[in-house]
Amino acid sequence: GVEINKMLATTGKVTLDYGFGNTANCESNITYIDGGNGILRYRGYPIEELARESTFIEVCYLLIYGELPDAPSLERFTHVIKRNRLLPEDFIAFFGAFPSNGHPMSVLQAGVAGLATYYEDTLNPLDPDQLDAATFQLLGKLPTMVSMIAKRAEGLPTLYPDSSRDLTEDFIRMTFGLPYQSYDIDPAMVRALDTLFILHADHEQNCSTSTVRFVGSSHANLYASVASAIGALSGPLHGGANEAVLRMLIQMRDTDMTVKQFVEKVKNKEEGIKLMGFGHRVYKSYDPRAAIVKESAHEVLSRLGKADKLLDLATELEEVALSDDYFISRNLYPNVDFYTGLIYRAMGFRMKMFTPLFAIGRLPGWIAQYREMIKDPATKIARPRQVYIGETERHYTSLRSRG
Ligand code: ACO
């Protein structure tokens, strides 16, 4: 590889690969995807087994340290994350600087970048203790921040973390509970959300994770790198798809457009409309996460007794698309976020909160990939080349002569 690169550089030639569809930027032993056969494994463990049997906190440990924890390690890990959940009190005022209806992803991105100002002794990624400290700050504080943003958008009082509760359960309590009022949490809901976090926890070199590696390759601190990843995740072609899918379904319902009419619009690429929640750069078969989410959507909705016309619409949309030549010939299947929004909505989350939920799930993956990148002696600053297609040399003329 080095020799080829040297040769390309000295001859002025470079490979042109839009979107890095065929270019690896690293070696990694975190996540394996076989896109042709719909296989996803974290550290070798199939996603189906982890979703069924593990917990999000265990998966965080697995991604970051490479092994499933034994009981004492899990207890220590959980304890240290719980200890880091409180936001600095004067930091909370920071949320007030934004309009309460501002998009939560923008507030979250700014909030995560801003955390660095409070923890200046955790910013050096080359110092393993500092990197551990930043890791725990983020794992502890990101869910707290998301629940506070949700509360502020509703104009409701925020709650502080409660260390006696498990992390996902307490995230739900902080998001939906109120001070001095008991809040009954359905364990099945906690389990369903925890499983969704597991499904989102890592996905090798996707757009936001590559962003973490890109930004971190300059030795920018973990907060700055994760904040950049949150920006990348917010786009509708990436994490923002979960919100976009629901908006698409609602629009179809409210305009009485039939599924067939909508699919025709997509196929004709009218106004650049896409079937949101469909398609993937790597999966050319059914996304294994989507299969699990689809099952969970039916379970959660029937458990909550929330018949949702939108779920019927989504199911019909999938059926029509999967039997249509346009989608078959392009290998377009539902991705992880085709059904997630329906579950989040049934749980009571507002649409704008869907992508921040994805961010909570993806955080351990971003951190694990950042740590792998920083430790890898082969890492170089990310600096892609380009193929210049602009003007050749020309010469300056005065403004007067340009008329
Ligand atoms: N609806 C309609 N057509 C699509 C879709 C879609 N969702 N996705 C891809 N296509 C078409 C493209 O228009 C293209 O058609 P063409 O050959 O006629 O030009 C062909 O399928 C290949 O698609 P590309 O855009 O080259 O695929 P790419 O790998 O670059 O993009 C992406 C992948 C961004 C996920 C794309 O499928 C998409 O935009 N999907 C909708 C948004 C979405 O759901 N994103 C979430 C992704 S998963 C995640 O981040 C959680």
Residues whose N, C-alpha, C, O or C-beta is under 5 A from the ligand:
A	BS01	ACO	P236 L237 H238 G239 A241 V266 I273 K274 L275 M276 G277 F278 G279 H280 R281 R330 N335 D337
